[in-house]
């Protein structure tokens, strides 16, 4: 009998070993105390380093935006500057929209995510051009 869970975990580890070669740091952010305060680093989720894969200019055909008044009608396609994938099996916490990924002197904001049930989700990123963004 095949242990599919173990086989899948082993395959995900092998994929990470081949593709995840880009050093990255994940930094959690949270909203300020009120609407008058900007976003700030979330000290309850300490930053950590990991290896991932960042692809620039991912295809815009994956995520669409649905207008809230008519969720059954497809809306405009949204495009992002990059997509990040990584093996998250040992991560101390999972990223949320608004968190930052720092890699190669660039800072990216997580705008959306796509999960397929594996240990290898995808996060869609926009580049942060200034320190406060």
C-alpha positions in Angstrom: 0.0 0.0 0.0 1.3 3.5 -0.9 1.4 6.1 1.8 0.3 9.1 -0.4 0.7 11.7 2.3 4.4 10.7 2.8 5.0 10.5 -0.9 3.5 14.0 -1.4 5.6 15.4 1.5 8.7 13.9 0.0 7.9 15.4 -3.5 7.2 18.8 -2.0 10.6 18.7 -0.2 12.3 17.7 -3.5 10.6 20.5 -5.4 11.7 23.0 -2.8 15.3 21.8 -3.0 15.3 22.4 -6.8 13.3 25.6 -7.1 13.6 27.5 -3.8 17.0 29.1 -4.2 16.2 32.8 -3.7 16.9 34.1 -0.1 13.9 36.0 1.2 12.7 37.4 4.5 9.1 37.6 5.6 8.0 40.5 7.7 4.5 40.6 9.3 2.6 44.0 9.2 -0.5 45.1 10.9 -2.8 48.1 10.8 -2.2 51.0 13.2 -4.1 51.7 16.4 -6.6 53.8 14.4 -7.4 55.0 10.9 -5.0 57.9 11.6 -2.1 55.6 12.2 -0.2 53.9 9.3 0.6 50.2 9.0 3.5 49.0 11.2 5.6 45.9 11.7 3.7 43.3 13.7 6.0 42.3 16.6 3.8 39.4 17.5 4.9 37.7 14.2 8.8 37.9 14.2 10.4 38.2 10.8 12.2 35.1 9.5 14.4 34.1 6.6 13.5 31.4 4.0 14.3 30.2 0.5 11.6 30.7 -2.1 11.0 31.3 -5.8 10.0 34.8 -7.1 8.8 34.9 -10.7 8.5 38.4 -12.2 5.5 39.4 -14.3 3.3 36.3 -13.7 0.4 35.8 -16.2 -2.7 37.8 -15.4 -5.1 35.0 -16.1 -5.1 33.4 -12.7 -7.0 35.7 -10.4 -10.0 37.8 -11.3 -11.8 40.4 -9.2 -15.5 40.0 -8.8 -17.7 43.0 -8.1 -19.3 42.7 -4.7 -22.8 43.3 -6.1 -22.7 40.5 -8.6 -20.3 37.7 -7.4 -21.3 35.4 -10.3 -20.1 37.8 -13.0 -16.4 37.7 -13.6 -14.7 41.1 -13.1 -11.6 42.6 -14.4 -8.4 40.5 -14.4 -5.9 41.7 -11.9 -2.2 41.6 -12.6 0.7 41.6 -10.2 4.4 42.4 -10.4 5.6 39.0 -9.1 4.5 35.7 -7.6 6.2 34.0 -4.7 6.1 30.3 -4.1 7.8 28.5 -1.2 7.6 25.3 0.9 5.9 26.5 4.2 6.2 23.2 6.2 8.5 24.6 8.9 7.4 28.2 8.9 6.5 29.7 12.3 3.5 31.6 10.9 1.7 32.0 7.6 1.7 35.3 5.7 -1.3 37.5 5.2 -2.2 40.2 2.7 -0.2 43.4 3.5 2.9 41.5 4.9 6.2 42.1 3.2 8.7 39.9 1.5 12.3 41.3 1.2 14.6 39.8 -1.4 17.6 41.1 -3.4 17.3 44.6 -2.1 13.6 44.8 -3.1 10.5 44.9 -0.9 7.3 43.3 -2.0 3.8 43.6 -0.5 1.6 40.5 -0.5 -1.6 41.4 -2.3 -3.3 38.0 -2.8 -2.7 34.3 -2.2 -3.6 31.1 -3.9 -3.7 27.8 -1.9 -4.1 24.4 -3.4 -3.9 22.3 -0.2 -0.2 21.6 -0.6 2.7 22.9 1.5 3.5 25.2 -1.5 1.1 28.1 -1.8 1.5 31.1 -4.0 1.4 34.8 -3.1 0.9 37.6 -5.6 3.1 40.6 -4.9 3.4 44.3 -5.7 6.7 46.1 -5.3 6.9 48.6 -2.5 8.6 51.7 -3.9 9.0 53.6 -0.6 9.6 52.8 3.1 6.0 53.5 4.2 4.2 51.6 1.5 
